[in-house]
C-alpha cells in the first residue's frame, strides 16, 4: 500500500489508511485506541485534533491466549556476586540507608567521602550510595503508606546488589532504624543513630570509619559464574513516542521471552500505563487468581485517582503527544509489548519481593523514578528502560540499560543511550534481531559492563519511594 499524506505529518505520528467516519472506532495494534471526533480521510494525519479517548469495556479472559516463547538452545550464564540466600547480585555496593528524612544529609555526607579516585583501590566494590528519602516520620507505620515505605527500605537493605549496609537514623522517628536491618547472614551491617552519637559531625566521623571497614571486607568478594536463571530484569519505559510500541518495546519483549526461557524472572510495571491493555495480560495469566489480582490493582487505581480528582486517562504527557501518542489506550498497548508473549506467572504490589520465575507484573505508578524504585526494592538486579523522547534515568545500586526507540533521538543523545532500536522502523533490523542484542547486553551488564548511566554516576537522586497516605 502506498500512502501520500495530505499535509506534513511529524515523525512517529499516525496516518489514516482508510476512511474513518465521525464517531467511529480508531484502531492500532488491532485494538481500539479511541474514537474519531470528526470524519477522517485516508492519508490524513490522526492525532488530538481528530481523535479522542473513550473508555472501552473489556470482557476479561484468563489463560486463553496461546503462549509460545523461543526455546533456549543452551544455558547462558553471567558473572555475579553470590549471596548466602541463593540470590546473585550484578553489582556489589555499600548502601547508606536512612530511616527518616532527618538523617538524609548525614548519609550523603558519609557517602560523599567515597566518591571518585578513593574507590580505585577496591576493584570488587562498585561504590557507596546514599539511599535517602523524604519520609519516615509523621507517617503511621501500620498505614498503607507506612507499609509501602517499610517494604521499599527493607527491599533495598536486603538487595543482592548491596553487599554491605550502614543504616543511619535520627533516633525519634516513627520508622526505627533497627526495623530496617536485613536478616541476611552475609550482608555486612552497621547502624548509627545521630542522637546517640552526639550529632551530625560525630555521626559522619563514625560513619566514614564504619564504611571504610565495610568496603575493605566487601572487596574480598569476587564475581563467580551463575546461570541466567538467577537474573531478575525490571521492564520500564519513559518519554515514550509513536515508535515505542513498534521498535524498542516489542524488542525488549522478545529479550524478556529469551530470559524467561532461561528460567529467569522479568517484571513489567507502571499500572496506569497498562490501563486499557490489561485484558491482553489477563489472557496470558497462569490462573484466574493471577488475572484477577491484576484487575484488582487496576480497580484500586480507579479509586485512587477519583479520590485525587483525576482519572486514569489523564495521560499521555505533553512529550508523549509530541512524539505521536494520542490516547492512554494507544500508549498502554505499546507499553505492554515490553512483556513479550510469555505466561503471566504472578502479580505483585509495590516493592513486594518478587519470588516467582517467568514473566510477572508489579503495581507501580507511571512516574519513572518511583516505578523503578519499586522494581529494585522487589529484587530486580538489572533494569531495561525504553525511551523515545530521551529520558535520562540511572538507578543505583542496579544498572539501567537505556534503549532508544528511534535513531534520530539516539544520534542526538548518543552519550545517554545504550542501544538503538530505531533501525526496526526503517526495516534495517528486526524485532527479533534487536531483542537478541538486548538479551546479550543484559548478560554483559549483569557481568559488570558499565551502562552509560553508570559512567555518569547517575542513580543517587533516583531513589524515590512511593509516598501514600496522610502525614501528621
C-alpha positions in Angstrom: 0.0 0.0 0.0 1.3 3.5 -1.0 0.2 6.5 1.1 0.7 10.1 0.3 0.0 12.4 3.3 -2.3 15.3 2.6 -0.3 17.5 5.0 3.0 17.4 6.9 3.0 14.6 9.5 5.6 14.7 12.3 7.8 11.8 12.8 6.2 9.0 14.8 2.6 10.2 14.3 -0.3 8.3 12.7 -1.8 8.5 9.2 -5.3 7.1 8.4 -5.2 4.2 5.9 -8.9 4.3 5.1 -12.0 6.5 5.6 -13.0 6.8 9.3 -16.4 8.2 10.0 -17.1 10.7 12.7 -17.6 8.8 16.0 -16.1 5.6 14.5 -13.6 3.5 16.4 -9.9 4.1 15.5 -7.7 1.0 15.8 -4.0 0.4 16.2 -2.2 -2.8 17.1 -5.6 -4.5 16.2 -7.2 -2.8 19.3 -9.4 0.3 19.8 -7.3 3.4 20.8 -10.2 6.0 20.7 -13.0 7.5 18.5 -12.8 9.9 15.7 -14.1 13.3 16.7 -14.8 14.1 13.0 -14.6 12.3 9.7 -11.0 11.4 8.7 -9.9 10.9 5.1 -7.3 8.3 4.0 -3.8 9.7 4.2 -4.8 12.3 6.8 -2.9 12.9 10.0 -4.6 11.3 13.0 -3.9 12.9 16.4 -5.5 15.0 19.1 -7.3 17.3 16.6 -9.5 14.4 15.4 -9.1 11.5 17.8 -10.2 11.3 21.5 -10.1 8.8 24.3 -13.3 6.8 25.0 -13.5 4.1 27.6 -13.6 0.6 26.3 -15.4 -2.2 28.1 -13.4 -5.5 28.0 -14.7 -9.0 28.8 -11.7 -10.4 30.8 -10.5 -13.9 29.9 -8.0 -15.8 31.9 -5.3 -18.1 30.4 -7.0 -18.2 27.0 -4.1 -16.8 24.9 -1.8 -19.2 23.1 1.6 -18.7 24.7 4.8 -19.6 22.9 8.3 -18.3 23.7 11.6 -19.1 21.9 13.2 -22.3 23.3 16.6 -21.9 25.0 19.2 -23.6 22.8 21.8 -23.5 25.6 22.1 -22.5 29.2 23.5 -19.0 29.4 25.5 -17.5 32.3 26.8 -14.3 33.7 29.4 -13.3 36.3 27.8 -12.2 39.5 28.1 -11.9 43.3 26.6 -15.0 45.0 24.7 -14.4 48.2 24.1 -16.8 51.1 20.4 -17.0 50.4 20.9 -18.2 46.8 20.4 -14.9 45.1 23.0 -13.4 42.8 23.8 -9.7 42.6 25.0 -7.9 39.5 26.8 -5.2 41.5 28.5 -5.0 44.9 27.6 -1.8 46.6 27.8 -0.3 50.1 24.4 1.2 50.9 24.0 4.1 53.4 20.2 3.8 54.1 18.2 6.4 56.0 15.3 5.5 58.2 14.0 9.1 58.1 14.5 12.3 56.1 16.1 13.9 59.1 19.2 11.7 58.6 19.4 12.2 54.8 22.0 15.0 54.8 24.2 13.0 57.2 24.0 9.9 55.0 25.0 12.0 52.0 27.9 13.5 53.8 29.2 10.0 54.7 28.7 8.6 51.2 30.3 11.6 49.5 33.6 10.8 51.2 33.8 7.7 49.0 33.3 9.1 45.5 36.0 9.3 42.8 39.6 8.1 43.0 39.3 6.9 46.6 37.4 3.9 45.3 40.0 2.9 42.7 41.8 0.7 45.3 38.7 -1.5 45.6 38.2 -3.5 42.4 35.3 -5.6 43.7 33.2 -2.8 45.2 31.1 -0.7 42.8 30.6 2.2 45.1 28.9 3.7 48.1 25.4 5.0 47.6 23.3 7.2 50.0 19.7 5.9 49.8 17.8 8.9 51.2 14.1 9.8 51.1 11.6 12.4 52.2 9.6 10.4 54.8 9.9 8.1 57.7 8.2 10.2 60.4 4.7 11.7 60.7 3.5 8.6 58.8 1.7 5.8 60.7 3.9 2.7 60.1 0.8 0.4 60.0 -0.9 2.6 57.3 -0.8 1.6 53.7 1.8 4.3 53.0 3.8 3.2 56.0 3.8 -0.4 54.9 4.9 0.6 51.4 7.8 2.7 52.7 9.0 -0.1 55.0 8.7 -2.7 52.2 10.8 -0.4 50.0 13.5 0.4 52.5 13.8 -3.3 53.6 13.9 -4.4 50.0 16.9 -2.1 49.3 18.5 -3.2 52.6 18.4 -6.8 51.7 19.0 -6.4 47.9 21.5 -8.8 46.4 23.4 -5.8 44.8 24.0 -4.4 48.3 26.8 -6.4 50.0 27.2 -4.1 52.9 24.8 -1.7 54.6 25.0 1.3 57.0 21.6 2.3 58.4 21.5 5.9 59.7 18.6 7.1 61.8 17.9 10.2 63.9 16.5 8.4 67.0 13.0 9.6 67.5 11.4 8.7 64.2 8.3 6.5 63.7 10.1 4.0 61.5 13.0 2.9 63.6 16.4 2.3 62.1 16.6 -1.2 63.7 13.5 -2.3 61.9 15.3 -2.0 58.6 18.3 -4.2 59.3 18.4 -7.1 56.9 18.3 -10.7 58.2 20.7 -12.0 55.5 23.6 -13.7 57.1 26.2 -12.4 54.7 25.1 -8.8 54.4 27.7 -6.7 56.3 25.7 -4.4 58.5 26.3 -1.3 60.7 23.9 1.2 62.2 24.3 4.7 63.6 21.8 6.9 65.4 22.5 10.6 65.3 21.1 11.4 68.7 23.1 8.6 70.3 26.4 9.6 68.5 26.2 13.2 69.7 25.1 15.0 66.5 25.8 15.1 62.8 29.5 15.7 62.9 30.1 12.9 65.3 27.9 10.6 63.2 29.7 11.5 59.9 33.0 10.7 61.5 31.8 7.4 62.8 30.0 6.6 59.5 33.1 7.2 57.5 35.1 4.8 59.7 32.4 2.2 59.5 32.0 2.4 55.7 35.8 2.2 55.3 35.8 -1.1 57.2 32.8 -2.4 55.3 34.5 -1.6 51.9 37.7 -3.4 52.9 35.8 -6.5 53.9 33.4 -6.3 50.9 36.3 -6.1 48.5 37.3 -9.7 49.3 34.2 -10.9 47.5 34.5 -11.6 43.8 32.3 -12.4 40.8 31.6 -16.0 40.0 29.7 -17.7 37.2 25.9 -18.0 37.7 23.1 -19.2 35.4 21.0 -16.6 33.6 18.0 -18.0 35.6 19.3 -16.1 38.6 18.5 -12.7 36.9 15.5 -10.5 37.7 15.0 -8.0 34.9 12.9 -4.9 35.5 11.0 -3.7 32.4 10.2 0.1 32.3 9.7 2.9 29.9 9.6 6.7 29.9 9.3 9.5 27.5 7.5 7.2 25.1 6.7 8.1 21.5 4.9 6.7 18.5 7.8 4.3 17.8 7.9 2.8 21.3 5.2 0.2 20.5 6.8 -1.0 17.2 10.5 -0.9 17.9 12.1 -0.8 21.4 9.2 -2.2 23.4 8.5 -5.4 21.3 12.2 -5.9 21.0 12.6 -5.7 24.8 9.6 -8.1 25.0 11.5 -10.6 22.8 14.5 -10.3 25.1 12.2 -10.9 28.1 11.0 -14.1 26.5 14.6 -15.2 25.9 15.3 -14.7 29.6 12.1 -16.4 30.7 13.2 -19.4 28.5 16.4 -19.5 30.6 14.3 -19.7 33.8 14.9 -16.1 34.7 12.3 -13.6 36.0 11.1 -10.4 34.2 8.9 -7.8 35.8 6.6 -5.4 33.9 5.4 -2.3 35.9 3.5 1.0 35.6 -0.1 0.1 36.2 -1.6 3.4 34.8 0.3 2.6 31.6 -1.2 -0.8 31.1 -4.7 0.5 31.7 -6.8 -0.3 28.7 -4.5 -3.1 27.7 -4.8 -5.2 30.8 -7.1 -7.6 29.0 -4.2 -8.7 26.9 -2.2 -9.6 30.1 -5.1 -11.5 31.8 -5.4 -13.7 28.8 -1.8 -14.8 29.5 -2.4 -15.4 33.2 -1.4 -18.8 34.6 -4.6 -18.9 36.7 -7.8 -16.9 37.2 -6.4 -15.8 40.6 -3.3 -14.1 39.0 -5.5 -12.4 36.3 -8.0 -11.1 38.9 -5.2 -9.7 41.0 -4.2 -7.5 38.1 -7.8 -6.4 37.6 -8.0 -5.6 41.3 -4.9 -3.4 41.1 -6.5 -1.5 38.1 -9.6 -1.1 40.3 -7.5 0.3 43.1 -6.1 2.8 40.7 -9.5 3.9 39.6 -10.5 4.6 43.2 -7.1 6.3 44.0 -7.5 8.6 41.0 -11.1 9.5 41.8 -10.1 10.4 45.4 -7.4 12.7 44.0 -9.8 14.4 41.5 -8.3 12.7 38.4 -8.8 9.8 36.0 -6.6 7.2 34.5 -7.0 8.6 31.0 -5.1 11.8 32.2 -2.2 10.6 30.0 -0.2 10.7 27.7 2.1 13.5 28.8 2.8 16.5 26.6 6.1 15.0 25.5 4.3 11.7 24.6 1.8 13.6 22.5 4.6 15.5 20.7 6.1 12.1 19.9 2.8 10.9 18.3 0.9 9.2 21.1 -2.7 10.4 21.3 -4.6 8.4 24.0 -3.7 6.3 27.0 -5.1 3.3 25.2 -2.5 3.7 22.4 0.2 4.3 25.0 -0.7 1.2 27.1 -1.0 -1.1 24.1 2.6 -0.2 23.1 3.8 -0.4 26.7 2.6 -4.0 27.3 4.8 -5.1 24.4 7.7 -4.9 26.8 6.3 -8.1 28.4 6.8 -10.3 25.4 4.5 -13.3 25.0 5.2 -15.5 28.0 2.6 -16.5 30.5 1.9 -14.0 33.3 3.0 -16.0 36.4 2.4 -13.5 39.2 1.2 -10.0 40.1 2.9 -8.1 43.0 2.1 -5.0 44.9 4.6 -2.1 45.0 8.0 -3.1 46.4 6.8 -6.6 47.2 9.5 -9.3 47.0 9.4 -11.0 43.6 9.8 -14.7 44.1 8.1 -16.3 41.1 10.0 -17.3 38.0 8.9 -16.2 34.5 7.1 -13.1 33.4 5.5 -11.1 36.2 3.9 -7.8 36.9 4.4 -5.2 39.7 1.8 -2.5 40.6 3.7 0.9 40.4 2.9 4.4 39.3 3.9 5.5 35.9 6.4 8.1 37.2 9.7 6.6 36.3 11.9 7.1 39.4 9.1 5.8 41.7 8.3 2.9 39.4 11.9 1.7 39.1 12.4 2.2 42.9 9.6 -0.3 43.4 11.1 -2.8 40.9 14.5 -2.6 42.6 13.0 -2.9 46.1 11.3 -6.1 44.7 14.6 -7.6 43.8 15.3 -6.5 40.2 19.1 -6.8 39.5 19.1 -5.2 36.1 16.6 -2.7 34.6 15.9 -2.1 30.9 14.4 1.3 30.2 13.0 2.2 26.7 12.5 5.8 25.7 11.6 7.7 22.6 11.8 11.3 23.8 15.1 10.8 25.7 14.7 10.1 29.4 18.0 10.0 31.3 17.5 7.7 34.2 20.0 5.9 36.4 19.2 3.6 39.4 21.9 2.7 41.9 22.5 0.0 43.1 21.1 -1.6 39.9 22.4 -0.9 36.4 19.9 0.6 34.0 20.1 -0.1 30.2 18.5 2.7 28.2 17.1 1.7 24.8 16.2 4.4 22.2 13.0 3.8 20.2 14.1 6.0 17.2 17.5 6.6 15.6 17.1 10.4 15.4 16.9 10.7 19.2 19.7 8.1 19.6 22.1 10.0 17.5 21.2 13.3 19.2 21.6 11.7 22.7 24.2 9.0 21.9 26.1 9.6 25.2 22.9 8.9 27.2 21.7 5.8 25.4 23.0 2.2 25.5 21.3 0.8 22.4 19.3 2.0 19.3 16.2 0.1 18.4 15.2 2.6 15.7 16.5 0.5 12.8 13.4 -1.7 13.2 11.3 1.2 11.9 13.4 1.6 8.8 13.5 -2.1 8.1 17.2 -2.3 8.6 16.7 -4.5 11.6 14.1 -6.9 13.0 12.4 -7.0 16.4 14.0 -10.4 17.0 17.4 -9.2 16.0 17.3 -6.2 18.3 15.7 -8.4 21.0 18.7 -10.7 20.8 21.1 -7.8 21.1 19.2 -6.6 24.2 19.4 -10.1 25.7 23.2 -10.2 25.2 23.6 -6.7 26.6 21.7 -7.7 29.7 24.1 -10.6 30.3 27.1 -8.4 29.7 25.9 -5.7 32.0 25.0 -8.2 34.6 28.6 -9.4 34.4 30.0 -5.9 35.1 29.9 -3.9 31.9 29.1 -0.3 32.8 26.0 1.3 31.4 26.1 5.0 30.2 24.2 5.9 33.4 26.8 4.3 35.5 29.6 6.1 33.6 27.9 9.4 34.5 27.5 8.2 38.1 23.7 8.6 37.9 21.3 7.0 40.4 21.9 8.8 43.7 18.8 11.0 43.2 16.5 8.4 41.6 15.8 6.5 44.8 12.2 7.8 45.2 9.8 5.6 47.3 6.1 5.9 46.5 4.5 8.1 49.1 0.9 7.4 50.0 -1.3 8.4 52.9 -1.7 11.2 55.4 1.2 12.8 57.1 0.6 14.3 60.5 
